[in-house]
Amino acid sequence: MKLSERLIIACEEKAKLECENRRLKEICIEWQKSCNLRDQCIEDLLEDKKRIFDERHKYFMENIDLKSYNESAKIVFARCGAFLSENRELFAIADYFIKDLGLDTIADKQQKKDQRTKEEFQQEVKGETLKDDILELFKQSSNEI
């Protein structure tokens, strides 16, 4: 083999290696781009997850506030309804409006609730007086002996 033939073969091999090197560089660049894209997707996913958690927590706290406001409004409405129903003559409210608004049933419920608490209170007071009476009788009987 002559020197010129070896030089041609070496140049062809060099050209093949340069093409292979360029192809490998392009593959490496594409791989890095895909890794960067994957990392960005993971970051976006984590940010979305945090944002969703924060929103869920915010809505949960708002829901608690709304429930407490709702319960407070029910109590106020019941008390106002009972008051208006009991004092309808003073305010010149017709029975039709009381029934139409449903204030008569609210007043009945409120009165039953008030009556129940009065009865419970009276039972507690009676229970305490019975206990006191029993203690007093026991003390008297022990003093007599």
MODELLER restraints for C-alpha pairs under 7 A, 6 or more apart:
rsr = mdl.restraints
at = mdl.atoms
rsr.add(forms.Gaussian(group=physical.xy_distance, feature=features.Distance(at['CA:78:A'], at['CA:106:A']), mean=5.72, stdev=0.5))
rsr.add(forms.Gaussian(group=physical.xy_distance, feature=features.Distance(at['CA:78:A'], at['CA:110:A']), mean=6.74, stdev=0.5))
rsr.add(forms.Gaussian(group=physical.xy_distance, feature=features.Distance(at['CA:81:A'], at['CA:103:A']), mean=4.95, stdev=0.5))
rsr.add(forms.Gaussian(group=physical.xy_distance, feature=features.Distance(at['CA:81:A'], at['CA:106:A']), mean=6.13, stdev=0.5))
rsr.add(forms.Gaussian(group=physical.xy_distance, feature=features.Distance(at['CA:81:A'], at['CA:107:A']), mean=6.05, stdev=0.5))
rsr.add(forms.Gaussian(group=physical.xy_distance, feature=features.Distance(at['CA:82:A'], at['CA:103:A']), mean=6.73, stdev=0.5))
rsr.add(forms.Gaussian(group=physical.xy_distance, feature=features.Distance(at['CA:82:A'], at['CA:106:A']), mean=6.19, stdev=0.5))
rsr.add(forms.Gaussian(group=physical.xy_distance, feature=features.Distance(at['CA:82:A'], at['CA:107:A']), mean=3.96, stdev=0.5))
rsr.add(forms.Gaussian(group=physical.xy_distance, feature=features.Distance(at['CA:82:A'], at['CA:110:A']), mean=6.44, stdev=0.5))
rsr.add(forms.Gaussian(group=physical.xy_distance, feature=features.Distance(at['CA:85:A'], at['CA:98:A']), mean=6.55, stdev=0.5))
rsr.add(forms.Gaussian(group=physical.xy_distance, feature=features.Distance(at['CA:85:A'], at['CA:103:A']), mean=6.24, stdev=0.5))
rsr.add(forms.Gaussian(group=physical.xy_distance, feature=features.Distance(at['CA:85:A'], at['CA:104:A']), mean=6.19, stdev=0.5))
rsr.add(forms.Gaussian(group=physical.xy_distance, feature=features.Distance(at['CA:85:A'], at['CA:107:A']), mean=6.26, stdev=0.5))
rsr.add(forms.Gaussian(group=physical.xy_distance, feature=features.Distance(at['CA:98:A'], at['CA:104:A']), mean=5.93, stdev=0.5))
